């Protein structure tokens, strides 16, 4: 089973952490804010208050055991860079880092980030590259076999709510957000109805995502 560490548990980071945990993965959440850690503790495997820029603290958490690190530290670019450098040097195989701007992204790539994303700049789900598909709009590769994708609603979903669609059971995916025009619902409820022109932000195994792509 893959193990994930999410460093920085703001809106984007906590959403990724909770969703991965919901999919059955081991997730370690790290944040410097004690209140944030208390708020997410019940939604991940382990939650630790720690300064991600202190190598000794991060090293003590056994970073080399994790397959993927997602660095989602907010506006502190220096902390983001330091955390990325530290987890890479400690042996994490795949590092996804959130960037504030292109210059920040260039630095993250130079110090070893495998993927850089711009969630805030691009409404929480814009990503490093586009898939060659009219249905899949954007993708964040969390690992070689798991991704977060932005996907146009399939015709068969239109008019049904999330509870009836039961995405996890029927499609192997979890819905993280729903976009309708310029509006974004980042906490969709089971009673929320999918419209034909909606865009869904989902997470799942690439095999399951590809099955959906073929239905488009």
C-alpha positions in Angstrom: 0.0 0.0 0.0 1.3 3.4 -0.9 2.1 5.9 1.8 1.5 9.6 1.4 2.8 12.6 3.4 1.0 15.9 3.0 2.9 18.9 4.3 0.8 22.0 4.7 -2.9 21.4 5.5 -4.7 24.4 4.2 -7.8 24.0 2.0 -6.0 22.3 -0.9 -3.7 20.2 1.3 -6.4 19.0 3.7 -8.6 18.1 0.7 -5.9 15.9 -0.8 -5.1 14.3 2.5 -8.7 13.5 3.4 -9.4 12.1 0.0 -6.3 9.9 -0.1 -7.2 8.6 3.4 -10.8 8.0 2.2 -9.4 5.8 -0.6 -7.7 3.6 1.9 -4.1 4.9 1.9 -1.8 5.7 4.8 -1.6 9.4 5.1 0.6 11.5 7.4 -0.5 15.1 7.6 2.0 17.7 8.8 1.4 21.4 9.6 2.9 23.9 11.9 -0.5 25.0 13.3 -1.8 23.0 16.2 -5.4 23.9 15.5 -5.1 22.7 11.9 -3.6 19.4 13.0 -6.4 18.9 15.5 -8.9 19.6 12.8 -7.6 17.0 10.4 -6.4 14.4 12.9 -9.6 12.2 12.6 -9.4 12.3 8.8 -5.9 10.9 8.2 -3.8 8.0 9.5 -1.5 10.3 11.5 -1.4 14.1 12.0 1.7 15.8 13.4 2.5 19.4 14.3 6.0 20.1 13.0 8.0 22.8 11.3 8.6 21.4 7.8 11.7 23.5 7.4 13.5 21.8 10.3 15.3 18.8 8.9 15.7 17.1 12.2 12.0 17.2 12.9 11.0 15.9 9.5 13.7 13.3 9.5 12.4 11.9 12.7 9.1 11.1 11.0 10.7 8.5 8.7 10.3 10.3 5.4 12.2 7.5 3.5 9.2 5.2 4.1 6.8 7.4 2.1 6.2 6.9 -1.6 4.7 10.4 -2.3 5.1 13.8 -0.6 2.6 16.5 -1.4 4.0 19.9 -0.4 1.1 22.4 -0.1 2.6 25.1 2.1 0.7 28.3 1.5 2.3 31.7 0.9 5.6 31.1 2.5 7.7 30.3 -0.6 10.9 29.9 1.4 9.3 27.2 3.6 7.9 25.5 0.6 11.3 25.3 -1.0 13.0 24.1 2.2 10.4 21.4 2.8 10.6 20.2 -0.8 14.4 20.0 -0.6 14.3 18.2 2.7 11.9 15.5 1.8 13.7 14.9 -1.5 17.0 14.5 0.2 15.5 12.2 2.8 14.5 9.8 0.1 10.8 10.4 -0.8 10.4 8.9 -4.3 7.9 11.2 -5.8 7.4 14.9 -4.7 4.5 17.0 -5.8 4.8 20.7 -4.8 2.5 23.6 -4.9 3.9 26.8 -6.4 2.8 30.5 -6.1 4.2 31.6 -9.5 6.4 30.5 -12.4 9.7 31.6 -10.7 8.7 29.6 -7.6 8.0 26.6 -9.8 11.3 26.8 -11.6 13.1 26.7 -8.2 11.0 23.7 -7.1 11.9 21.8 -10.2 15.6 22.6 -9.9 15.7 21.2 -6.3 14.0 18.0 -7.3 10.2 18.3 -7.3 8.8 15.7 -9.7 5.6 17.7 -10.3 4.6 21.3 -9.6 1.0 22.5 -9.4 -0.8 25.8 -9.2 -4.0 25.1 -7.3 -4.8 28.6 -6.1 -3.9 30.4 -9.2 -6.1 28.1 -11.3 -9.1 27.6 -9.2 -7.8 24.7 -7.1 -7.4 22.2 -9.9 -5.3 23.6 -12.8 -2.3 21.5 -13.3 1.1 21.0 -14.9 -0.2 19.6 -18.3 -3.3 18.7 -20.2 -4.4 15.2 -21.1 -5.1 14.6 -24.8 -8.8 14.2 -24.1 -11.8 16.4 -24.6 -13.3 15.0 -21.4 -10.2 15.2 -19.1 -9.3 18.9 -18.8 -6.4 18.9 -16.3 -4.5 16.5 -14.2 -2.3 16.4 -11.0 -0.2 13.3 -10.9 0.0 12.3 -7.2 1.9 9.1 -8.1 2.5 6.9 -11.1 -0.9 5.3 -10.7 -3.1 7.9 -8.9 -4.2 11.3 -10.1 -6.5 14.2 -9.4 -8.3 15.1 -12.6 -10.7 17.8 -13.7 -13.4 16.1 -15.8 -16.4 17.2 -17.8 -19.6 15.5 -16.5 -20.6 12.5 -18.5 -24.1 12.5 -20.0 -25.1 9.6 -17.8 -24.4 11.6 -14.7 -26.6 14.6 -15.6 -29.6 15.2 -13.3 -28.4 12.7 -10.6 -27.1 13.5 -7.2 -23.8 12.2 -5.8 -25.5 9.8 -3.5 -27.3 8.0 -6.3 -24.2 8.1 -8.6 -22.1 6.5 -5.8 -18.9 7.4 -7.7 -16.6 5.4 -5.4 -18.5 2.1 -5.8 -19.5 2.5 -9.5 -16.4 4.3 -10.9 -13.7 3.9 -8.4 -13.3 7.7 -7.9 -14.0 10.2 -5.2 -15.4 13.7 -6.0 -13.4 16.5 -4.4 -15.2 19.5 -6.0 -17.8 20.5 -8.6 -17.4 23.5 -10.8 -20.5 25.1 -12.4 -19.5 28.1 -14.6 -17.5 30.4 -12.4 -18.8 28.8 -9.2 -16.8 26.2 -7.3 -18.3 23.9 -4.7 -15.3 22.6 -2.8 -17.4 20.6 -0.3 -20.0 18.8 -2.4 -22.7 17.0 -0.4 -24.4 13.7 -1.2 -27.6 15.6 -2.2 -25.8 17.9 -4.7 -27.0 17.2 -8.3 -24.6 17.0 -11.2 -25.6 19.2 -14.2 -24.7 18.4 -17.8 -22.3 21.3 -18.1 -20.6 20.8 -14.7 -16.9 20.0 -14.3 -16.0 17.6 -11.5 -12.6 17.4 -9.7 -12.1 13.8 -8.8 -9.3 11.5 -7.5 -8.8 7.9 -8.5 -6.6 5.2 -9.8 -5.4 5.9 -13.4 -7.0 2.6 -14.6 -10.4 3.8 -13.3 -9.9 7.3 -14.8 -9.1 5.8 -18.2 -12.3 3.8 -18.1 -14.2 7.0 -17.6 -12.3 8.7 -20.4 -13.4 6.0 -22.8 -17.0 6.8 -22.0 -16.6 10.4 -23.1 
